Amino acid sequence: MDLTYTDEQKAFRDEVRAFLADKLPKRLSDKVAGGKRLTKQDYEEWHAILNEKGWLGVNWPVEHGGTGWDAVQRHIFEEETTAAHAPRIVPFGLNMLGPVLMKFGSEDQKAHYLPRILNGDDWWCQGYSEPGAGSDLASVKTTAVREGDHYIVNGQKTWTTLGQYANWIFCLVRTSKEGKPQEGISFLLIDMNSPGVEVRPIVLIDGEAEVNEVWLSDVKVPVENLVGEENKGWTYAKYLLTHERTNIAGVGFARAGLENLRRIAGLEQSGGKSLIQNPFFAAKMAQVEIDLMAMATTNLRTIAAAAQGQAPGAESSMLKIKGTVLRQEINALTRQAVGPYAMPFVSEALDEGSNVPPVGPDYAMPATQAYFNNRKLSIYGGSNEVQRQIISKAILEL
Ligand SMILES: Cc1cc2nc3c(=O)[nH]c(=O)nc-3n(C[C@H](O)[C@H](O)[C@H](O)COP(=O)(O)OP(=O)(O)OC[C@H]3O[C@@H](n4cnc5c(N)ncnc54)[C@H](O)[C@@H]3O)c2cc1C
């Protein structure tokens, strides 16, 4: 298997680099590199820049306004944008709903919603999880009862990321209690401005409220907002999850985190020398770097296989575990590196233009927030324990 780039791929990488040098606003890359809080407007600004270039629908086909890139091009784009500290592309409309609509949506749904996703007219959020339905997603209880040309929806979704910014939510709802739980689920598009929709923030351990509860009380949803067929939502939900799990290893994020750690360890002092010269700390960093190199190679193997049309198998579970554990380890080492400055958390200092100074050096300010925030990595997208179950069954055949 050839893991080196072809001349064409190298030329594409240069094109992406040139674009980023020219179009990525320094204001945004400074915020990302400095671990500052990004606003809704920041994400929208970056989406609009990518859309103007035709590079927002990274994994969309050309016929729907996407790039039509192959797996290697997508990987190069991902590597270069994270290395340049670009904001991430918010995945809910682009990486999750878009592909589902293209495959299972009606012609009207495609014509209406897909351009609006690219143009930033709609901000989507994902209404899968419920208090009793996370890993065991088929247990969703939110009901949608057909009454004439509407469904009446009642229930509660939870952990809805950036739901506070969204005007639409795609939901898994129960339309039948017959048969297996998977057989009574439908996939419904709900306008969050409808009467009966209430968004309540959940404050996480890092002090941020990036996730929400979404309460649905007698919400009237037109039947044309059903995607595909009634009670077939499980099939669409699973298809969406395969797209949610692309770039699962997060190699670019790990590299950016390690680079930041290396810079900090070069600046921090330990026993009269820089921390990076401390053999114990240097050994921990070296271990992370070795693990990262090994993971990056495995990742390239899966990309090479995908480029040849092979579907990723259980190795995506390995990448999910390795990638998330690695990023959490980098967060932990960064906290260690900044020592006592990891303790004070001045939330306001994360806002652009805030006149509240951080305690300690600038680079120490986001260390603890990032450490706590990234606890989520091993929970969402299929928890690491669930991934281990997949490995034990599919690879180890236990
Ligand atoms: C920050 C964050 C953002 C999120 N954003 C969204 C979103 O936008 N939209 C959305 O729909 N959901 C979202 N989620 C929800 C996420 O998908 C669920 O948290 C995840 O599926 C786990 O479900 P749960 O929290 O109900 O935990 P549970 O499923 O109750 O699991 C509890 C514990 O049991 C373990 N466990 C469960 N089943 C098994 C098993 N079979 N074998 C071994 N161990 C098991 C789990 O690993 C975990 O440690 C988000 C979650 C977080 C933390």
The ligand as an ORCA input file, in Angstrom:
! r2SCAN-3c Opt
* xyz 0 1
  C     -20.514     17.055     24.685
  C     -21.514     16.132     24.095
  C     -22.177     16.517     22.945
  C     -23.166     15.707     22.406
  N     -23.876     16.149     21.302
  C     -24.942     15.446     20.870
  C     -25.795     15.977     19.846
  O     -25.564     17.071     19.308
  N     -26.897     15.275     19.494
  C     -27.192     14.060     20.049
  O     -28.190     13.459     19.656
  N     -26.397     13.517     21.024
  C     -25.295     14.197     21.447
  N     -24.500     13.683     22.453
  C     -24.906     12.440     23.101
  C     -23.970     11.268     22.888
  O     -24.191     10.700     21.647
  C     -24.245     10.291     24.053
  O     -23.773     10.912     25.235
  C     -23.574      8.968     23.860
  O     -24.215      8.246     22.834
  C     -23.597      8.123     25.165
  O     -24.892      8.021     25.626
  P     -25.286      8.374     27.130
  O     -24.683      9.704     27.470
  O     -26.753      8.237     27.264
  O     -24.558      7.305     28.027
  P     -25.006      5.790     28.226
  O     -25.330      5.165     26.914
  O     -26.053      5.741     29.296
  O     -23.671      5.151     28.769
  C     -23.239      5.293     30.132
  C     -21.932      4.522     30.279
  O     -22.159      3.137     29.988
  C     -21.292      2.693     28.947
  N     -22.004      1.754     28.066
  C     -23.234      1.925     27.514
  N     -23.556      0.861     26.746
  C     -22.506      0.018     26.804
  C     -22.230     -1.235     26.209
  N     -23.095     -1.851     25.405
  N     -21.045     -1.829     26.513
  C     -20.128     -1.235     27.329
  N     -20.346     -0.026     27.928
  C     -21.507      0.580     27.661
  C     -20.928      3.957     28.182
  O     -19.682      3.827     27.526
  C     -20.850      4.984     29.304
  O     -19.608      4.935     29.935
  C     -23.469     14.454     22.993
  C     -22.772     14.053     24.144
  C     -21.809     14.864     24.689
  C     -21.086     14.417     25.932
*
